């Protein structure tokens, strides 16, 4: 027979066991992200998707970023872009993965879209009459010498063509109208790679004409021209701003993310980095202004190379600091493929995962999570991650700025005589921005209440509008005359 004291000791032991189990089974909320690409097995058939999801969930991942647009094609049911025949007949990878991932324990699904790539070697989708490469060849980016083809026979849409941003916006809206995605993640949100002084991409005639008109210039600027570099940076930021503002209006809790660039080191500051100065991706400002919810730098560095290991830490610290400054989620990506062994990956995760401000870790990629992975999936890798890294299930952190918002947004189009104004200056209190090629502007992080927005260009004032901003809402504020 149990005495009262033994019963008490038993209850205490049971309580301790429950507490210990809870600590193991329910870890701190964090992003645990697995990237799944389209160049390998992973999502093109139901069997691939089932194996990928089981592998990810068993290993403790709570988010999958799945590539569903490789080069202006669709690995889902799209009304905008042609479906790639690599997908198993009758199968919808995005719908199926969302359905399965949202079962308990729930995983988030972020649709990974390659932003500007329109044609790649070894893929004939660009030949489809419905493909944007056939529909709008005038949107293709060029180098200063008129060359349109990049390395490996790759072609890109030009960010400086206003219709390109609107086209990508229709792709996003189509996805949001059909699928219960948790996020949209943009890759290649930048100008193409270029080695040398300046960047020779971005000379599409439409974009060049816009630049010359905006800056009162003629001819072709040099690749390193400061004004031309700033113009191109603005195109990338404008794309993100326009899509973000519309998504907040359409699906307020869908997260917008980006795979950002960390080439080389940080130098003295972000503006000295290749991301800012070479491929025109100012992801620091985009985060601070509120146009990104999840920032995932492609921190692809070899741990076995001392300078690259140092760069990996520097970028991770920068990300964690930016996450704190911006109030948005920062997730450090650790790369496998042929860059890092399992031990190198574990070292990088350990060194960056719990930095103050860091919101999680991502591994790239499912099919090649480490050097010489071999068989898909690499169960030794994923079993090690579960045993040594993700030792208990963790939920995705709450995006409080979306779930419990304290601020709102303003968006609108500036027009004059019925035509959109490119490059108009729009003022909101002591803040200002400039319209894009369609006259669009937006402000995030706006305090609720009555606000006044004004617009002007080189000819003087265009108009003023008073608007009431509500927390978590997008206020429409068109300015100008019809």
PyMOL commands that set and color helices and strands:
alter all, ss='L'
color gray80, all
select helices_A, chain A and resi 4-25+46-59+93-101+125-127+132-135+137-139+151-153+162-178+205-215+226-250+270-272+274-277+283-289+306-326+342-352+379-388+400-403
alter helices_A, ss='H'
color red, helices_A
select strands_A, chain A and resi 31-36+63-69+108-114+117-119+155-156+183-187+255-260+294-297+329-335+360-364+407-416+419-420+425-428+431-434+440-447+449-457+460-469+474-476+479-480
alter strands_A, ss='S'
color yellow, strands_A
deselect
rebuild
show_as cartoon
